[in-house]
Amino acid sequence: MLYNYDFRYFLAKIPVKSALRLNFRKMVFIGRKENVSKNRPVIFAPNHRNALLDALLIVYAGYHTKQVVFLARADIFKQKFVAWILRGMRIIPVFRIRDGKDNLDKNKDIFKNAARILKKRNPIALFPEGRHNPKQSLLPIQKAAPRIVLPTEASVNFELNSQIVPVSIYYRDIFGFLSDVYITFGTPIEVSKYKELYEENPSLAGNQLRQDLERSLKSMVVDIWNDEFYDEYKYAIDWNGNRIAKEKFADRKDDFLQASLLIVRKLDDLFENNRDEFDKKIADFREADRILKEHHLNSKDRLWKPATKINLIARFAGLILTAPVMLFGFLNAIFPLLINKKLLSQFKDNQFVPSVRYASGLIFIPIFDLIQSLIIGAVSKDWLLALIYFFVMPITFYFALYWRKWWKTAKRDVKVYKFKKQFKQKWERLVQLIKL
């Protein structure tokens, strides 16, 4: 049963969590010990921006020994072997209207099973938006969580003391590798407070719980709801996030997340209460965007604080000196890199890029590391050398990935440095235009 410990989950958890940690430059968890009970039934309700990594981050964040059970869309269970793996990872299917009306009745059994899991005080996780959304916005919250937890509580007279924990997952760069991610566990919603309303009107209670969950998530998630100005909101975060994080939230681990929330709320406030000022700011952002494109710059370039000449020289000197290590790392991982490139070519939608990259790194780097180490040992007859290579290969490859990121950042900083030097007045104008 899903509320029992599963060996597939146990075996996979260590490498999955290790690879996930290596996937990000920084992982920040907020509120998990304060807001996640070890002893009470819990439903995690995170926003859903990434196809695979969101679920893995919830698993990674868990400090309890119980294994989280996930509810996921049913279409990923079509192949029998894949379905076996997914169930081993404690993922069960939920059917949507697009899966066929006939399949919707199967959800009754799924929800009953989820209720049994909760009664065993095992945590459940589901994505209340119903589908993943790579944009920095929150989709309307669906009814799945109330449909599971309210009847479950009603069956035991609301004495189960279950909680719904809203979770915010924020990727600083959802498509970028070695970026930052912030996972915030919000104040739990006590399901018992809906007892009287549920006894009077179950439908009304479910809708009220859904609305409360949506309100809670909106207070935590960077929600750019204004599609007409979506790009300008994103530019505002790119241009001002680091500065505001340093000026206002330097004492917090989630400094950039808080800065992003502040920026979006400030623009929303201008949009609703001072439209003239909002329109002026949007016009400034659009002018700044035109200037950047004219000089082949972009919103992620460090415009407000360009690097100095000495800083750039020192960085390039370090990169050149460590280039041999980088080359060794890339050359010895050439086969996993080629496989990853081939896999990525099979997906037209960029939203699958982070998941494919993570999965290929998790699977193919260890496989080829082992194969190449065995070949070196067999050819050289020196198994100590093979053992050293076995540890050196993944370390140097990981360094090579960072090296490539540093190199790209340094090149972009050179462009900003040259722009400031050659077009000082335009740079000063640009700094004023992008400031919020």
C-alpha positions in Angstrom: 0.0 0.0 0.0 1.1 3.6 -0.6 1.2 4.4 3.1 3.8 1.7 3.6 7.5 2.3 3.0 8.5 1.5 -0.6 12.0 0.2 -1.4 12.0 1.9 -4.9 11.4 5.2 -3.2 14.1 4.5 -0.6 16.7 3.5 -3.2 16.0 6.4 -5.5 15.9 9.1 -2.9 19.6 9.5 -2.2 20.9 9.9 -5.8 17.8 12.0 -6.7 18.4 14.4 -3.8 22.1 14.6 -4.4 21.7 15.4 -8.1 19.0 17.9 -7.3 21.3 19.8 -4.9 24.0 19.9 -7.7 21.4 21.3 -10.1 21.1 24.6 -8.3 23.6 27.2 -7.2 21.5 27.9 -4.1 18.5 26.2 -2.6 16.6 28.2 0.1 13.9 26.6 2.3 11.7 28.8 4.5 9.1 27.8 7.1 9.4 24.0 6.7 10.1 23.3 10.4 7.7 26.0 11.7 4.8 25.1 9.4 5.1 21.4 8.6 4.0 19.0 11.3 5.7 15.7 11.7 2.7 14.1 13.4 -0.4 15.4 11.7 -1.9 14.6 8.3 -0.5 17.1 5.8 -1.4 18.0 2.2 1.3 20.0 0.5 -0.2 22.4 -2.1 2.6 24.0 -4.1 2.4 26.2 -7.2 3.6 24.3 -10.3 6.2 25.9 -12.6 8.3 22.9 -13.6 7.2 19.5 -14.9 9.5 17.4 -12.6 11.7 19.5 -10.4 8.8 20.9 -8.3 7.9 17.5 -7.0 11.5 16.6 -6.3 12.0 19.8 -4.3 9.0 18.9 -2.1 10.7 15.5 -1.5 14.1 17.1 -0.9 12.6 19.6 1.6 11.0 16.9 3.8 12.7 16.4 7.1 10.2 13.8 8.2 10.9 10.1 7.7 7.5 9.4 6.0 7.4 9.2 2.2 5.3 11.9 0.4 2.6 10.6 -1.9 2.0 12.7 -5.0 -1.1 13.0 -7.1 -0.2 13.7 -10.8 -2.0 13.8 -14.1 -2.9 10.4 -15.5 -1.5 10.7 -19.0 2.1 10.1 -17.8 1.1 6.6 -16.6 0.4 5.2 -20.1 3.5 2.9 -20.4 3.5 0.0 -17.9 7.1 0.2 -16.9 6.9 4.0 -16.4 3.8 3.5 -14.4 5.6 0.9 -12.2 8.4 3.4 -11.6 6.0 6.2 -10.8 4.1 4.2 -8.4 7.3 3.2 -6.7 8.1 6.9 -6.4 4.7 7.1 -4.6 2.9 9.0 -7.5 -0.7 8.1 -8.2 -2.8 9.3 -11.2 -5.6 11.8 -11.3 -7.8 12.0 -14.3 -8.8 15.2 -16.1 -11.6 15.9 -18.5 -9.1 15.7 -21.4 -8.4 12.1 -20.4 -12.0 11.2 -21.3 -15.2 11.6 -19.4 -15.3 7.9 -18.8 -12.1 8.1 -16.8 -13.3 10.8 -14.4 -15.2 8.2 -12.3 -11.9 6.6 -11.5 -11.0 9.6 -9.5 -13.5 8.5 -6.8 -11.3 5.5 -6.0 -8.1 7.7 -6.3 -9.5 10.2 -3.8 -10.7 7.3 -1.4 -7.1 6.0 -1.5 -5.8 9.4 -0.8 -8.1 9.6 2.2 -6.7 6.3 3.5 -3.2 7.7 3.2 -4.1 10.8 5.2 -5.7 8.7 7.9 -2.4 6.9 8.2 -0.8 10.3 8.7 1.2 10.1 5.6 1.8 13.4 3.8 0.2 14.0 0.4 1.3 16.5 -2.3 -0.8 17.8 -5.1 -0.5 20.8 -7.4 -3.7 22.7 -6.9 -3.4 24.7 -10.2 -4.0 21.4 -12.0 -1.1 21.8 -14.6 2.3 23.3 -14.7 2.8 26.9 -15.7 6.4 28.1 -16.4 5.4 31.8 -16.2 5.8 33.8 -13.0 2.0 33.7 -12.3 -0.5 31.6 -10.5 -3.2 29.8 -12.3 -6.7 29.5 -10.8 -6.8 27.0 -8.0 -8.8 23.8 -8.6 -11.0 21.7 -6.3 -8.8 18.6 -5.8 -7.5 19.4 -2.3 -11.0 20.2 -0.8 -12.5 17.1 -2.5 -9.9 14.9 -0.8 -9.6 16.4 2.7 -13.1 17.6 3.6 -14.9 14.2 3.1 -12.0 12.5 4.8 -12.3 14.8 7.9 -16.1 14.5 7.8 -15.8 10.7 8.0 -14.1 11.0 11.4 -16.1 14.0 12.6 -13.2 16.4 11.8 -11.0 14.9 14.5 -8.1 14.0 12.1 -6.6 17.5 12.6 -5.3 17.6 9.0 -3.7 20.6 7.5 -3.1 22.0 4.0 0.3 23.7 3.7 0.5 26.2 0.8 4.0 26.1 -0.8 5.6 28.7 -3.0 8.4 27.6 -5.4 10.3 30.4 -7.0 13.0 29.8 -9.6 15.2 32.8 -10.2 15.8 31.6 -13.7 13.6 28.6 -14.5 15.5 27.7 -17.6 19.0 28.5 -16.3 21.3 25.9 -14.9 23.0 26.4 -11.6 20.5 29.1 -10.7 18.7 29.8 -7.4 15.4 28.3 -6.1 13.3 29.4 -3.1 10.8 27.1 -1.4 8.5 28.7 1.1 6.1 26.7 3.3 3.3 29.0 4.4 1.0 29.0 7.4 -1.0 25.8 7.5 -4.8 25.9 6.8 -6.6 24.1 9.5 -9.2 21.9 7.9 -11.2 21.6 11.1 -12.4 25.2 10.9 -14.6 24.3 8.0 -16.6 21.7 10.0 -19.7 23.7 10.6 -19.9 25.1 7.0 -19.3 21.6 5.6 -22.1 20.1 7.7 -24.4 22.9 6.4 -23.3 22.9 2.8 -20.4 20.7 1.6 -20.1 22.5 -1.8 -19.9 25.9 -0.2 -17.3 24.6 2.3 -15.2 23.2 -0.5 -15.3 26.5 -2.4 -14.4 28.4 0.7 -11.4 26.2 1.3 -10.3 26.5 -2.3 -10.6 30.3 -2.1 -8.6 30.5 1.2 -5.9 28.3 -0.4 -5.7 30.6 -3.4 -5.5 33.7 -1.3 -2.7 32.2 0.8 -0.7 31.1 -2.3 -1.2 34.6 -3.9 0.4 36.1 -0.8 3.5 33.9 -1.3 3.9 33.4 -5.0 5.4 35.9 -7.4 2.2 36.4 -9.4 2.4 38.5 -12.5 -1.3 38.3 -13.3 -1.2 41.3 -15.7 -0.5 39.6 -19.0 -0.5 42.8 -21.0 2.6 44.0 -19.1 4.1 40.6 -18.3 7.5 41.4 -19.9 7.8 44.7 -18.3 7.2 43.2 -14.8 9.9 40.6 -15.6 12.3 43.3 -16.7 11.6 45.2 -13.4 12.6 42.2 -11.4 15.7 41.6 -13.5 16.8 45.2 -13.3 16.0 45.9 -9.6 15.9 42.5 -7.8 19.5 42.4 -6.8 19.6 46.0 -5.7 16.4 45.9 -3.6 17.4 42.5 -2.1 20.6 44.0 -0.9 19.1 47.3 0.3 15.9 46.0 2.0 16.3 42.2 2.6 20.0 41.6 3.3 19.2 39.9 6.6 17.0 37.3 5.0 17.8 34.0 3.3 15.1 34.6 0.7 16.3 38.1 -0.1 15.7 37.9 -3.9 12.3 36.3 -3.5 11.2 39.1 -1.2 12.6 41.7 -3.5 10.6 40.1 -6.4 7.4 40.1 -4.4 7.9 43.7 -3.4 8.5 44.8 -7.1 5.4 43.0 -8.3 3.2 44.4 -5.5 4.6 47.9 -6.1 3.7 47.8 -9.8 0.3 46.3 -9.0 -0.4 49.2 -6.6 0.6 51.7 -9.2 -1.6 50.0 -11.8 -4.7 50.1 -9.5 -4.1 53.4 -7.7 -1.9 55.7 -9.8 -2.4 54.7 -13.5 -0.5 57.8 -14.8 2.6 56.9 -12.8 2.3 53.2 -13.9 2.0 54.1 -17.6 5.1 56.4 -17.3 7.1 53.6 -15.6 6.0 51.1 -18.3 7.0 53.6 -21.0 10.4 54.0 -19.3 10.9 50.2 -19.2 10.0 49.9 -22.9 12.5 52.7 -23.8 15.2 50.9 -21.7 14.4 47.6 -23.6 14.9 49.4 -26.9 18.2 50.8 -25.8 19.4 47.4 -24.6 18.4 45.7 -27.9 20.1 48.4 -29.9 23.4 47.6 -28.1 22.9 43.8 -28.0 22.4 43.8 -24.2 19.5 42.2 -22.2 17.6 42.6 -19.0 19.7 40.1 -17.1 22.9 42.0 -17.7 24.2 43.7 -14.5 23.5 47.3 -15.6 23.1 49.1 -12.3 26.6 48.1 -11.1 29.0 47.3 -14.0 32.2 45.5 -13.2 35.5 47.4 -13.1 38.4 46.9 -15.4 40.5 45.3 -12.7 37.7 43.0 -11.7 37.3 41.8 -15.3 41.0 41.2 -15.8 41.2 39.2 -12.6 38.2 37.1 -13.5 39.5 36.3 -17.1 42.9 35.5 -15.7 41.4 33.0 -13.3 39.2 31.5 -16.1 42.2 31.1 -18.4 44.3 29.5 -15.7 41.6 27.0 -14.9 40.7 26.3 -18.5 42.6 22.9 -18.6 40.4 21.6 -15.8 37.3 22.8 -17.6 38.5 21.0 -20.9 39.2 17.8 -19.0 35.7 17.9 -17.4 33.9 18.5 -20.7 35.9 16.0 -22.7 35.3 13.2 -20.2 31.6 13.9 -20.2 31.2 14.2 -23.9 28.8 11.2 -24.3 26.4 12.3 -21.6 26.4 15.8 -23.1 25.6 14.5 -26.6 22.8 12.3 -25.1 21.4 15.3 -23.3 21.5 17.4 -26.5 19.7 14.6 -28.4 17.0 14.3 -25.7 16.4 18.0 -25.6 15.9 18.1 -29.4 12.9 15.8 -28.9 11.0 18.5 -26.9 9.8 21.5 -28.7 8.5 23.2 -25.5 11.2 24.9 -23.4 9.4 24.1 -20.2 10.7 20.6 -20.3 14.4 21.7 -20.6 15.2 21.8 -16.9 13.5 18.4 -16.2 15.3 16.7 -19.1 18.6 18.2 -18.2 18.3 17.1 -14.6 17.2 13.6 -15.5 20.0 13.0 -18.0 22.5 14.3 -15.5 21.1 12.0 -12.8 21.2 8.9 -15.1 24.0 9.3 -17.7 26.8 10.9 -15.7 27.1 8.0 -13.2 26.7 5.4 -15.9 29.4 6.8 -18.2 31.6 7.6 -15.2 31.5 3.9 -14.2 32.0 2.6 -17.7 34.9 4.9 -18.4 36.5 4.1 -15.1 36.3 0.4 -15.8 37.8 0.9 -19.3 40.7 2.8 -17.8 41.3 0.1 -15.2 41.1 -2.7 -17.7 43.4 -1.0 -20.2 46.0 0.3 -17.7 45.8 -2.5 -15.2 46.0 0.2 -12.6 42.8 0.0 -10.6 43.9 2.8 -8.2 44.1 5.1 -11.2 40.6 4.0 -12.3 39.3 4.7 -8.8 40.9 8.2 -8.8 39.3 8.8 -12.2 35.9 7.6 -11.0 35.9 10.4 -8.4 37.7 13.1 -10.5 35.5 12.8 -13.6 32.2 14.0 -12.1 34.0 16.7 -10.0 35.8 18.2 -12.9 32.6 18.0 -15.1 30.7 19.9 -12.4 33.5 22.5 -12.3 33.3 22.8 -16.1 29.6 23.6 -15.9 30.3 26.4 -13.4 33.3 27.5 -15.5 31.0 27.9 -18.6 28.5 29.9 -16.5 31.3 32.2 -15.2 32.7 32.6 -18.7 29.3 33.7 -20.1 28.7 36.1 -17.2 32.2 37.6 -17.6 31.6 38.1 -21.4 28.3 39.8 -20.6 29.9 42.1 -18.0 32.5 43.1 -20.6 29.7 44.3 -22.9 28.2 46.3 -20.1 31.6 47.8 -19.2 32.2 48.8 -22.8 28.7 50.2 -23.1 29.2 52.4 -20.0 32.6 53.6 -21.2 31.6 54.4 -24.8 28.0 55.7 -24.1 28.2 57.1 -20.6 25.3 59.5 -20.9 23.1 56.8 -22.5 24.1 54.4 -19.7 23.2 57.0 -17.1 19.9 57.5 -18.8 19.3 53.8 -18.9 20.0 53.4 -15.1 17.3 56.0 -14.5 14.8 54.3 -16.8 15.1 50.9 -15.2 15.0 52.0 -11.6 11.9 51.3 -9.7 
